[in-house]
Amino acid sequence: MRVFSGIQPTGKLHIGNYLGAIKQWIELQEKNECVFCIVDLHALTVPYDPKTLQELILEKVIVYLASGINPEKSIIFVQSSVKEHSELAWLLNTITPLGDLARMTQYKEKSKKFEKNLNAGLLNYPILMAADILLYQTDLVPVGEDQKQHVELARTIARKFNQKFGEVFKIPEVRLPKAGARIMSLQNPAKKMSKTDGPESYIGLFDEPEEIRTKIMRAVTDTGKIVKYNEKLKPGIANLITIYSLFSGKSIKEIERKFKGKGYAEFKKSLAELLVDSLESFRRKKKELLTREVYVKEILSQGTKRAQVIAQSTMQEVRKKMGLLPH
């Protein structure tokens, strides 16, 4: 199967991103043809600093490599380096109903958050994401729960195009992680973990050991002391148990047994050490790769060439079906 997924270059990656998306990618690359992209064009829809964007793009490539994406097994490239993404997005604009875009949950949320920067790109974001996916004749899109609606729209657009112009696109399937699709904020367990809520609310993939320990010890729990999973009554401790389970490979029942008769403080100390150990290889690999910029750029160059071959082949077919002149 061919797999496509991507992450924006802006902002720090946290364990929610890793468990919700990147962990799946590492498993999928073993037996599938994987295409992983830094979606820099998507990042332009909200306020950003042009002076630091290139640096952030390269940093995200390093994140991919440090977290275990293998350039021998997967295609890694930057979205704006393959012009076919923009071309296909414009063509798909012409068949996407405006009402479908206005219904997108993420658009509603971001339009409130960025009232002073309400641009057309924010509304059309899902069309560009559909183009990203459909361009590579994707079978499977591994994403976090917040992107599921966008993949559903990509499926709708693909069907509409195929019915109107003739069969071109595969209808992609979405794949959510079995567990950990929604890791919640350390400070507000009713909200999904997000870097926009401040550094205390998330564990960054490259946080230093002391940062991790401090954040976990300060994480919101409840007034009880029993380490027991109950999402409704004890959302804070339930979230921490989920994180413990996903990083340790132990079931929730095993964790409850392990900490029976022990308080939250002991549980939190154990979780902090588990995270410090689990994220050590990320910190080490990132430090090493930061000194190898030529190597990182070469990976991008090779990835771009491989991505272009697939993208150009799809666009040839799209242009033909839509009645446009060939390149």
N, C-alpha and C positions, 0 to 999 in steps of 0.2 A: 504493500500500500504506500501511497505517497501522503506524507504528513506535512502540514504547514502551520506555523505559529510565529508570533512575533511579540516583541516588547518595545515600548517607547524608550528613547535614550534618556529622558529627563527623570530626575528623582532617584533616590536610593532604592535598591531592591531589598525586600524584607522576607522573612521566613514564610509569610502568607503567599507571596509570589512564587517562592520556591516550591512549596507544597502544592499550590494550586495549579502550577503550570510546568516549571522547569524540571521537577522530579519526574513528571510523566515523559518529558522529552527524552531524558537520559535513557529511560526504559524503552521507549519507542524506537530510538535510533539503532538499537541492536538488530532489529528484524525488518525495518522499513526504510524507505527512501525519504529522508527528512529534509525539509527546507525551513531554516530558521532565519528570521529577518529582524533587523533593528528598524522599527517603523518610524523613521525620523519625520516623514511628512505628516503623520498624525500629530506629532508633538507641536506642530506649528499652529494648531487650532486654539491653543491657550497661551497666555503670556509667557515668554521665555527670553533668555539672553543670547542673542546671536554670537556674542564673543566667546561663549563657553560651549556652544552646541557641538562643534567638532570634537572637542575634548570628551564630552559626555558620550558621544557616539562610540568613540574608541574604547571608552571605559566599559560600556555595555558589552562590546565584543569580548573584552577581557573577562567580564562576568560570565558570559556564556562558556568560555573556555575553562575558567576556574571552577565552574559548577559541574563540569563533566561532559559538555557537548564536544564531540570529537570531530574535527574538520575532515578526517579521513572517511568518516561515516555519514556526515551531514553537510549540507550546503549552508554556509553562513555568509550573509551579505547585508548591505544597507539598502533599504527600500528606494531611496532617491537615486541610487546608482543604476537602477533598471527603469528606464523611462516608460516602459510599457505599463507600469502600475498607474501612472497618471493618465495615459491614453485610454486604458480600459475603463478607469473610473469615470472619465467624461462620457464615454459611450454608454455605460450602464446608467448614468444620470438620466439619459433620455428615455429609459423605460421604467424608472423607479417612481411609484406614486408618492407625491409630497406627504400625503397623510401617513404613510408608513414610517417616514422619517420623524415626523412630529410626535409619533407614539413611542419612540425609543426612550426607555427609562433613563439612560445615561445622558441623552440630550436634555431631558427635563431637569435633571440634577445639575448638569454643567451650565445650562442657560441661567439658572438661579445664581449659581456660584460666580459666574463670569458675566454678570449683567452689562458691565461696561465694555466687554469684548465679545459681544454676541455676533459672531461672523458666520457666513454661509458654510465655511469649512466645518464648523461645529455641528451643523445640521447634516452635512453631507458625509461626515466621518464614516458612517456605516457603509456607504457606497464604495469608498476607497478601501475599506476593510474587505468588502465583498470582492473587489477587484484583486486585492492581495491574494485571497484564497483561490478564486476561480482561475486566475492566470496560470496557476501551476497544476491544473487538473487534479485538485486535491481530493483525496478520499476521506481524510480524517483531520479534524481540527481540535487539538487538545487545548482547552482554555479553562480559566476560572469561571465560576458561576455568573459573574457580572457581565461576561461577554457572550453568554449563550444566546441572548436575544439577537445580537448582531449576526451570529452564525445562522440563525433561523432566517433572518432577512436575506443573507447571501444565498441560502437554499431557494427562497422564493424568487429572487432575481434570476438565478440560474434556470429555474423551470420556465419562467416567463420568457427569457431570451430564447431558450430551446424551442418553445412553442411558437414564438413569433418568427424566428429566423431560421430555424433548423438546428438539429443536435450539434452542440459544440462543447458545452460544459458538463463536467461530472457534478452530481449533486452531493456536496460534502456532508459527512456525518460529524456531529459534535461529540467530543469525549470529555466528560468531567471526571475529576479524580474521585475514586470510590469514597475516600475519606479525606478531610482537610480541604474541601472545596471552599469552605468559609472559615478561615481562621479569624478570630475576633480580636478587637483592640485590647491591649493590656490594661488600658485605663477606663474603657467603656465597653464591657462585653456584649452590649446590645448592638454595637456597630462593628462592621468588618474592619480588620486591621488595615490601616492606611497611613502612608507617610505624611499625608496632609494634616493629620491630627496631632502632629508634633512627635519628637523623637522618643518620648516616654511611652508612647502607645504601641510601638512596634520593636521587634528585634531585627536589625539590619543584618544582611548576610555577612557583612564584613566588620560588624561591631567588635570592638576589643573585649577580651574576657571580663574586665571590670565593669564595662558598660552593660554587658549581658547580665551579670550578677545583680547589679543595681536595679535594672529595669524589672527583672523577674521578682526580686524581693519586694519591689514597690507595686507590683501588679495587683489590681483590684480583685478581691475575692468576695467573701460574705462574712457574716458574723459567726458562723459555725466553725468547727475545728475538724470535722470528719472529712477525709479525702474520699468523696463519693461523687460519681458522675450523675448530675441531674441538670439537664440543659435549661429547664424552665425555672426551677427553684434556686439553682446554684450556677448561674451562667458563667461566672468568673472562674471558679475552680474547674468547671466542665471544660472550658476553653484550654486551661493549662494542662488538664489531663489529656485532651486531644493532642496537643503539641507534644507532650511526653510520649504518647503512644506512637505517633508518626515518626519521631526521631529515634525511638528505642526499638521499634518493631514489636513491642509488647502489647497485648490486648488491654482494653480498659479494665476488664475484670482482674487481670494479673496485677495491674498497677494499684487497684483498690486493695487487693490482698497484701501487696508489698508494703503499703502505708497504713494498714489497719492499726489503729491504736496510736498512730503518730500524727502530729499536728501539721498545719499548713506550712509552718516555718521549715520543718525538716523536708517536706515535699518540695517546697520552692528551692531550697538549697540543692537538692538532688537534681531537679529540672535544670537549674542554672548550670551545674557542672556538665550535665548531659549536652546542653547546647554549646557550651564552651568547647567541649571535645569534638562534637559533630561538625562545628563550623571552622575548626582549626585548619583543615585542608583548604578551605575557601580562602582564608586570610593568606596562607602560605603561597598558594598558586597565584593569587592576585599580585602579591608583592613581586614575585618572580616575573610575571608577564609584563608588569609595568616597566621593566628594564629591557623588554624585547619588542619595541614598537615596530621595527622592520618586519619581524616575524608575523606580528598581528596584522599588519597592513597587507602582507603577502597572502594570508589566509582570506582576507576580504577580497582581494583582487581575484583569486582563484574562484571564490564563491560567487562573485558577480558574473564571471564568465559562464559558469555552470548554470546560474539562474537565468541569464539572458537567453541561452539556447532554448530552454523550455518556454520562457515568456514570449519570445519571438515566434515560435511555432504556433502558440495559441492565438496570438494577435493576427497572424497571417489568415487563420481560419475565420476569426471574428470579422475582420475587414471584408473578406470574401462574402461571408453570409449577409453582412449589412449593406452590401452594394458599394463599398468604398474601393478606390483604386488600390492595387497592391503596392507595397513599398518597392 
